Each structure stands twice: as structure tokens, then as C-alpha cells.
Amino acid sequence: MAPSLAGVVASLHRKPEVAGERGLPKPSVPTLRVGVTGAEGDFNRWRQEERDGDPGMALLLLPAETLAELGREGWPVQEGDLGENVTTRGIPYADFAPSRRFTIGAATVEISKACDPCDNLLGLPYVGAERGREFLRTMLGRRGWYARVVVPGEIRVGDPIRAVA
């Protein structure tokens, strides 16, 4: 991807730890403060309990264009439903590849790996048990990208996203 290509933050999401609740969907917020451990006030049980707080999974990014594509396929996915912290607009899904760095607002992130679909997605009201396996197959290669935070900072809806050379 050419460093001159840029996108924008379409929406931001976080969900605090709530006993007995899964982490999906994540409600929208106007700003996120991000550090090396992720977005302040956001809790990802799987990352914390199964991956020992892996800093390579600090944030989850997902293009709004991917959500629109899913909508055209009959899945009424909304921003935040898939657990992303940052919904992007203007940068194609494939351009978020491992080791690529991006400035997002005042923060800099490095893409670490793709996020695989998990059974937590079955809890979305439009998926359920009957359509679960179909949805998980649909989400392969489209769930989003995990990123580590290289430079902490604040991110706001509307902030630019730019590739770092």
C-alpha cells in the first residue's frame, strides 16, 4: 500500500467488563485513549484469560466497507457488532496486513495478525444457533485485524488513518 493512501475513523467502540456478559457488541464512543494494553475501559476476556493480555491483540480494526459487504450478503452487521475497537473507512481490508503501521489520530499501531471468527459471534441476534456455522464460514478472512499499539494516544471519530512508510 502506498503511504499516501489514507482513510478515516468511522466509529470507535469499547465495552467494559460486565459480569455474565460477553464482549459483543461493543457500544460506540466518540473517543478512545489507547495504550500498549489496548483501549482504556475495554475488556476482552479471551485476550486477557486465554492469551495472557497479548499486546499484539491490543486493538481490533475492521473496515466499514467489510460491514457493508456483509450487509449486501444478508447479514445485518452493525459497527461494533464484531468486537472491533476501530471501524475504519477508506482503506481496503487487504491493506491492513501484518507488520504494516498506521497512524490513527494521535496513536500509531502495527497490524499483528488477522482475527479469526469465534463462537462468540453466535450470540449476535441475527445469527443464532441455526445460522451460526454459516456465519462463521462467511466471516473467515473478514473478521478484522489485531494491532499492537506502538505509540499510545487518543483516537477520535473522524480522525485520519495514514499508512506509515
C-alpha positions as CSV (number, residue, x, y, z in Angstrom):
1,M,0.0,0.0,0.0
2,A,1.3,3.4,-0.9
3,P,1.9,5.6,2.2
4,S,-0.2,8.4,0.6
5,L,-3.4,6.3,0.8
6,A,-5.4,7.3,3.8
7,G,-8.7,6.6,5.5
8,V,-10.7,7.9,8.4
9,V,-12.1,6.6,11.7
10,A,-15.8,5.8,11.0
11,S,-16.6,4.8,14.6
12,L,-14.9,3.7,17.9
13,H,-16.1,1.0,20.3
14,R,-15.3,-0.3,23.7
15,K,-17.1,-2.4,26.3
16,P,-16.1,-2.6,29.9
17,E,-16.0,-5.9,31.8
18,V,-19.6,-6.8,32.9
19,A,-20.1,-10.0,34.9
20,G,-22.1,-12.5,33.0
21,E,-21.9,-10.7,29.7
22,R,-19.9,-11.4,26.5
23,G,-17.9,-8.7,24.9
24,L,-20.2,-8.3,21.8
25,P,-21.5,-6.0,20.6
26,K,-19.2,-3.1,21.7
27,P,-21.1,0.2,22.2
28,S,-19.9,3.3,20.2
29,V,-17.9,6.0,21.9
30,P,-16.6,9.4,20.5
31,T,-13.0,8.9,21.6
32,L,-10.6,6.1,22.7
33,R,-7.5,6.5,24.7
34,V,-5.2,3.7,23.7
35,G,-2.1,2.3,25.3
36,V,0.1,-0.7,24.8
37,T,-2.6,-2.9,26.6
38,G,-5.4,-1.6,24.4
39,A,-8.3,0.8,24.7
40,E,-8.9,2.2,28.2
41,G,-12.2,0.9,29.5
42,D,-12.4,-2.0,27.1
43,F,-12.2,-5.6,28.2
44,N,-11.5,-8.6,26.0
45,R,-12.0,-11.7,28.2
46,W,-10.4,-14.1,25.6
47,R,-7.3,-11.9,25.1
48,Q,-6.9,-11.5,28.9
49,E,-7.6,-15.0,30.1
50,E,-6.5,-17.2,27.1
51,R,-3.8,-15.1,25.6
52,D,-2.3,-13.5,28.8
53,G,-3.0,-10.0,27.6
54,D,-1.1,-10.4,24.3
55,P,-0.1,-6.8,23.3
56,G,-0.3,-7.9,19.7
57,M,-4.1,-8.0,20.2
58,A,-4.4,-4.6,21.9
59,L,-6.9,-3.3,19.3
60,L,-9.2,-4.8,16.6
61,L,-9.6,-2.8,13.4
62,L,-12.3,-3.5,10.8
63,P,-13.2,-1.6,7.6
64,A,-16.8,-0.3,7.4
65,E,-16.7,-1.5,3.8
66,T,-16.5,-5.1,5.0
67,L,-19.6,-4.5,7.1
68,A,-21.4,-3.1,4.1
69,E,-20.4,-6.1,2.1
70,L,-21.8,-8.4,4.8
71,G,-25.0,-6.4,4.7
72,R,-25.3,-6.9,1.0
73,E,-25.0,-10.6,1.6
74,G,-27.9,-10.5,4.0
75,W,-26.1,-10.2,7.4
76,P,-27.3,-7.0,9.2
77,V,-24.0,-6.4,10.9
78,Q,-23.6,-3.0,12.5
79,E,-20.5,-1.1,13.6
80,G,-19.2,-2.6,16.9
81,D,-21.1,-5.9,16.5
82,L,-18.0,-7.9,15.7
83,G,-16.0,-6.6,18.6
84,E,-13.8,-4.1,16.7
85,N,-12.5,-1.1,18.6
86,V,-11.9,1.0,15.4
87,T,-14.2,0.9,12.4
88,T,-12.2,2.3,9.5
89,R,-13.4,3.8,6.2
90,G,-11.3,4.2,3.0
91,I,-8.6,1.6,3.4
92,P,-9.3,-1.8,1.8
93,Y,-9.3,-4.8,4.1
94,A,-6.3,-6.4,2.4
95,D,-4.2,-3.3,3.0
96,F,-4.3,-4.0,6.7
97,A,-1.6,-6.7,6.6
98,P,0.8,-7.9,9.3
99,S,3.7,-5.5,10.1
100,R,2.1,-2.5,8.4
101,R,1.9,0.5,10.6
102,F,-0.7,3.2,10.6
103,T,-1.2,6.5,12.4
104,I,-4.8,6.7,13.8
105,G,-5.4,10.1,15.4
106,A,-2.5,10.6,17.9
107,A,-1.7,6.9,18.1
108,T,0.4,4.6,15.9
109,V,-0.4,0.9,15.5
110,E,1.2,-2.0,13.9
111,I,-1.0,-4.8,12.4
112,S,-0.1,-8.1,14.0
113,K,-2.5,-10.7,12.7
114,A,-5.9,-11.4,11.4
115,C,-8.7,-12.0,13.8
116,D,-10.4,-15.4,13.4
117,P,-14.1,-15.8,13.8
118,C,-15.1,-17.3,17.1
119,D,-18.3,-18.8,18.7
120,N,-19.0,-15.5,20.5
121,L,-20.4,-14.4,17.2
122,L,-23.2,-16.9,17.6
123,G,-24.7,-14.7,20.3
124,L,-25.5,-11.9,17.8
125,P,-29.3,-11.7,17.5
126,Y,-29.3,-12.2,13.7
127,V,-27.0,-15.2,13.8
128,G,-28.1,-17.7,16.5
129,A,-27.5,-21.4,16.5
130,E,-29.3,-22.2,13.3
131,R,-27.2,-19.8,11.1
132,G,-24.1,-19.9,13.3
133,R,-21.9,-22.2,11.2
134,E,-22.9,-20.4,8.0
135,F,-22.0,-17.0,9.6
136,L,-18.6,-18.3,10.9
137,R,-17.7,-19.5,7.4
138,T,-18.8,-16.2,6.0
139,M,-16.6,-14.3,8.4
140,L,-13.4,-16.3,7.5
141,G,-10.9,-13.7,6.3
142,R,-13.2,-10.8,7.2
143,R,-13.3,-10.5,11.0
144,G,-10.8,-7.7,11.2
145,W,-7.1,-7.2,12.1
146,Y,-5.5,-7.2,15.5
147,A,-2.9,-4.5,16.1
148,R,-0.3,-3.6,18.7
149,V,-0.1,0.0,19.9
150,V,3.4,1.4,19.1
151,V,2.7,5.0,20.1
152,P,-0.2,5.5,22.7
153,G,-2.6,8.3,22.2
154,E,-6.2,9.5,21.7
155,I,-8.3,8.5,18.8
156,R,-11.5,10.4,17.8
157,V,-14.2,9.6,15.3
158,G,-13.3,11.4,12.1
159,D,-9.5,11.2,12.7
160,P,-7.4,10.4,9.7
161,I,-5.7,7.0,9.3
162,R,-2.5,7.0,7.3
163,A,0.0,4.4,6.4
164,V,3.4,4.9,7.8
165,A,6.2,4.4,5.3
